Amino acid sequence: MIQETRNVYSFIAEATDHLASYECRSKNREGIPAVTNHINIRVAFAPAAVEIFGEHSIKEGAITSIQCRSKPSNPPSRMSWLVNGHPVPASVQSEHQQINGVVSISNLSLNSNEVRVHIVSEVLNSKHKIVIECVAKNEEGSTSGQHVIKILSPPMPPRITGLEDALHAEGERINLTCEAHGGNPLADITWYRGFDKRFKKKAKWHIIPGARSSVSGDSVISTVTLNLDRAMNNQRIKCEAMNTALDEPLHDSKQLSVLYPPRRVSIRTPEGSQRQQLISGKESQLLCSAPGSNPPAELHWEFQPNGESMPIVLRGETTMNETTRENGFTVENIISFIPTDKYDGTLVRCIASHPLWTITRNVTLPLNVYYSPRLLVDSPISIVIAEGDSFKENLTILANPPVSAWRWRKNGIPFDQTVGGIFTSRSMLSGRQIKETDAGIYSLFAVNNVGSVNVTFQLTVEYAAKVLQITSPVIADQGQEVVLECEVEGVPKKPNMVKWMRKGYEIASEVRGDTKAILRITASSENTGKYTCVANNGIGEPSESAAYLLMKTAPQINHMPSLARGAGPLGGKARLRCRVHSVPDAEFAWYRGTELIKGNTSKFSMASHQLDYSTFESTLWVHNLGPDDYSRDVKCTAFNRMGEDHIVIPVGPLAPPETPLHLHSTNSTRETIALSWTPGFDGGADQTFEVRYKREGEDAMYAVNTTHSHVRLAGLIPASSYIFQVRSHNARGFSSDFTRPSQMFSTLTEDGVDMTAISSSKSSLLNPRTLTFIVAAIAFLIFINFCLLCCYQKRQRRKKIQEKTEIIRSSQNGADGVRPVQMYGAMGVLDGRPSSGQTTIKEDHAGSDDDRSVRTMIPVAILHATELSEAPTPTCPTPSLLVRRPRSTLDP
């Protein structure tokens, strides 16, 4: 059975429904496509609004275009225009189809002048504006919109009032008014002041602040108050009126003329004048200047001589009358006159005035007649003084004005107050403890504004002669002739005040004058060495200087202990030094075993330098020490063209430093003692020396440290003995023993007498161990003396025995059968009394230096007889050494 289904959709049609498509779908079960149908709807509707596009303001007489656009409508809208309420024809209307309707567009072109002539005259309120209305209408309704255009018009040119008077005085207060009529909108007024283009290429204006503005009808009035000063003279005051109808402002301007006197009046000497001061008897000029006035100042002079009641009025000569924009007129007036002594102190007044001013300006100047400094004594002034003395010289110098500058020079070179021992203060020259370098010509320049005076002092300083130059060293070959020259100086100079000395004796010079001596020598080994040049002019102590004649020789290496070996830690480095005496310069070569060390490497580095004229030293650093470095010696070879020398320097591990050697005194004064010593080996590290000392008889001990092998101790007590010891410390912390025995040295007495009379071996630093050693040594010496005495007595007894033996033999054998006893060399000591029939005395041939020594046979009977005939003799102990005497002392 077929059924019919109906569905109704109701709605209110709106503009958005125009041209909308509505679709209906019907479906009764799944899987079967729906049945559809649709319908399109057209809706008639009025425009919702209009949009007007165009300018909101235009200048008077301008042409502008206005466009009106309606919102979509159906059917299309018809467009119409109303200007200030009156319909006006429009251009062709255009229509534009859109999705939701038709948009209508209409354009309108207006001339502001035509609108005002034909239309605006009836509407009083619309004098400066145009009201435009656009209407869009169709069968469904209408809508409209308005657009207002403002008409811009310029004001009339402004006008300034308040400057009707041409001249105004400085300090006056004036009110200025500027008025501008009409204009839409009303004008804005601004005040300016500045200079126009006739004073500058480009005018520069500054805004005047503090203006007050008001509106009266269709006019704007602005008022400003000015306090006049001289800076405003010749400035222009400008008023500008401006609104949006103008591209450039309208303006009116007035010029200011301000009257003012100069701020000051001054008197001076004219520029370019030959004299800037008033000098008695010479023509002078004074200039009066009145700068910065309007109008120009009128100048005149008044002189008021001393004692006169009425001034003398003078006009002078006007030399300048010029004007500038900023400063006005400048007037200068010059008066010429010849000053005399009566003008000194005279008051001179310059007065600036003008009839238009209410005040005058003037300046007063007291005249001062100048003259240059002058002396009361004649120059030059001679001063002779001995070196070390003092002096003082004071001069009197008159001047007007007073001396403004004191300039001192020595030998033409300026100095300020002090040079050497010379002191200056204004016109005073003095010296304290004068030295030879203070001698010379001292010049004083006393200066004031007029002139100067020159004073010369000839200062002569007498001082001891001294050596200036000496020829040293001189290196020569054997037999070569050399020249030694010595030049000296001293005051006073005396004939032959220079001579040559050698080993305390004077040597005749080939050329000898007051200040120079020349010595000609043939070089040989006998005359090489030190030559002394002595200068003596009778003042103070003679001066000496040494010259050295060095003969070329092969290098000779120094074997001092501090250079004999080197040391360093494993992995570290050791320093080896090789020092030689050589003429000419020595060169060095280092060897490790037989291998030459070439240049600086990571293992070895070396450097050489010269210590004095003939001493040279080479240093070798051995790096990264290993055990094999301790077992391999290093050899240093020094050579020059005269020959060579070498030394083997062992390398070992670090060790304590060696005790210094040869501690001795090099000089003594009343309060000082200078010591020197020979350093020992440093143990492989830099060493310092500790000097320990005390005054004899006191317990207080003192110590000083030094890195040198000499020291000078100061602050000691005169005529006192001091006991000294020295030891070494190295950078590794090791120390040596103190030097033994301690040494004693003395300071001089107040009279300079040497008090060193005590044995240098005496020391109060002895400890018990040392005392024991000394006692044992003394006992040993006593024992030795006893033994020597016994031996002497025994020898004497033997001699007597021999003499008696010879007498007996002579009596038994006769004169021809005598065999003399021969004692040759040393006699041995008896081993005891023999028991056999004869005794043999043996000589120690091993200790004898005479191969011809013989044995002496003496019969026992004779010996016994001799012994019995003499008094008992003490037994001499048998020493362990064989004592020998020279043959000459024993032979008869």
C-alpha positions, 0 to 999 in steps of 0.5 A: 500500500503506498503512503504519502509523507509531507513535511513543512519548513517555515522561516522568515526570509532575510537578506542572507537567504537571497539566492539560497538553495533548500533541499528535501530528502526522503528515505524509508529504510537502510540500503535504499538511496534517499529521494531528494528535491531542492528549491532556490529562493530569491529575497527582495530587501533594502540596502542596510547602509551606505559607506562614504569615502573622501577627504575630511578637510581641504584648502579653500578653492581645492577640488575633491572627489567623494564616493558612496557605496551601498550595502548589498540589496535586491533589487539594486539601489538608486543613489542620490546626493545632497550637499548642505541639504541641496540635491546635486547631480552625480556621475553615472551609477555603477552596480556590482553583483555579489553573492548576497545582493547588488552593491551600487557605487556613485562618485561626486566631484566638488569645487569648494569655491563653487559650493560656497558661492552657490550653496553655502551662502544660505547656510550661515553655520556652514561657512567653513564646512561642507555637509554631504549626504548620500541616499541609497533607495529601492522598492524595499526601502532606503538608507543614507549617510553623511560626510563632513569636509572642513574648509581650511583658510589662511589668516591675514599677515600678523602685525607687531606693535610696541617698538614705535620708539627707535632707541631704547636704553640698556636695562629698559623693559618693553612689551611687544604685541603681535595680532593675526586676523581670520583664518580657519583654524585660528593662527598659532603665533610664535616669537623669535629674535635673531639677526637677519641675513645682512649680518650672517649668510644664514639667519639664526633665530631663537624662540622667545619664551614666556609669550601670552596669547588670547583670542578676540573674535576671529583674531589671535593676540600674543604679547611678550615682555623683553628686558633689553641688554646690549646683546639685543642691539641690532637684533630683529624681533619676529612674529610668525602666524601659522595654521594648517591652511599655510605651507609657510608661516606669515610673519612680521619683524622689527629691529632693536636698537639698544644704547649702552656704555662700555662695561669697562675702560682700560689703559695699556701701552699700544700694541707694537710699541717699542717700549711696554714700560715708562722709562725715564727720559724716553718717549712713551705712549699710553692707550685708552680702550673703551670696547663695547658701547653704542654709540661710540664713546668720547674719550679724554685724559686727565693727568693729576701731577703730585701736589697739583689740585687741578688736573690737566685735561688732554684729548689725545688721538683717536686711532680706532672707531669700529663696530661689531654686531655683538660688541658694538663700537670699540674706541681707542685713544693714544696719548704720547708724552716723555715721562720724567721723575716727577711723573713717578706716582702721577695718577692718569685717568681716562674717561669715556662718556656720551650725551645719550648715556646716563653714566660715564666710565673711567679708569685710573693708573698710577705712573711708574717710571722704570730703570734697569738693574745696576751694580754697586761693584765692578765685575768680574769677581774672583774667588779662590778657595781650597777644596773642602772649604766654604764661602759666601758672597752677597751682592747689592743690586738696585732696580725699578721695578724690582728684579723679577728673575735671577738666572744663574749659569755655570760655564754657560749652562743654566742651573736652578739654585743648586749645582754640586756644592754651590748654592744660590739665592737671588743675588747671593752665591755660596758654597759648602765643602767645595769640590774640584768640580765646583770650579768655573765661571758663574754668571748672574743675570738679574732681569726686570721689565726694563733690562738686565745686568750680568755679574761674573764670578771666577771661582777657582778651587784648589784640589789635589792632582789626580789621574785623568787618563791612563793607557791600560792594559797594553798587550805586547809580544816579547821584545815589542816596544810599547808606550804607556801614557798618563794624563793628570789634572790638578789646581794649582798646576805645578811643573812635573807633577806627574811621574811613573813608578814601579815597585816603589822606584821612579822610572824616567819618562820619555816625555814629561810635562805638567800634566802628562808623562809618557813611558816607552818600554820594551816588553819582556818577562822582567818588565811586565806587570803593574806600572803606577802613575803618580800625580802630586801638586802638593795639595792633599795626598798623591793620586795613583792609578795603575797601568798593566803591561801584559805580555802574550802568554799561553793560558794558565788554568787556576786550580783553586779549590772552588773550581777543582770539581763539580757536583749535582744530584741524580737527574739534576745538573752540575756546574763546572767552571774553568778559569784561566790567565791568558794573554791574548784572549783564551778560547775553551774546549770541553771534553768528556773522556776523549769526546769533544762536547760540541755546542749546547745540547739537552745534555750540555750547555756552556758559556764563556766570559771575561773577568778582567784583562787577562782572566777568562772563565768558561762554565759547563752545565751537565744536565740530567746527571746519571751514575755514569756522569760520576765515573767519567771525568770532564776535561777543560782545555784553554788555548790561544795562539801562544799555547794551551793548558788543561784540567780534569774536573771530576763530577760527583754527587752533592756534598757539604761545602768545604771550609773556606781557606786563608782567612785574612784582613785586607784593611783596617780603620778606626771602626772597620775591618775588611776580611777576605778568604778563599772559598772552598768547593761549594758542594754543588750548590750556591754557597753563602758565607757566615762570618762570626766574630767577637771582641776580645774579652767579651762573650757577645758573639756577632755574625754576618752573612754574605755571598762574596768572599770578602766583607767589610765590618763597620761599627767596630770599636777603635783600638780593639782586637776581634776574633774571627771565624768563617764557614760556608752554607750552600743552597742544599742546607749543608754547612762546613766547619768554621775555619780553624784556628780562629784569626785575630785582627784589630782596628786602628787607634784614634791616631791611626796606629795598628794595634795588631800585636796579638798572635792570630792563633789566640782565640776565645772561641776554644772548646774543651776538646781544643784545650785538651789538644793544646795541652797534649801538644805542649807536653809532646814538645817538652818531651822532644826537648828532653830527648834532644838534650839527652842526645846532645849530652851523649854525643858530647861524651862519644866525642871525648871517648874518640879523642882519648882513643886516638891518644891511646892509639898514638901512644901504642902504634906511633905516629905512622901507625895511627888510623884516624877515626872517621865520623862521616854522616850520622851516628847510630844509637847504641842498642845496649852495652855489648858482652863480646870482645868488641862493639860495632856501632852501625850507621843507618844506611837506609836513611843516609844520603851518603854512599861513602859512609864507613863503619868505625871500629873501636876496641872494647878495652879502650872504650871501657877505659874511657867510660871508667875515667869519666863521671856517670852520664844519664842514659838517653832514651832510645827514640824511634827515629834515627837522628842525623846531623850534617857532616860539616858539623861533626868533622874535626 
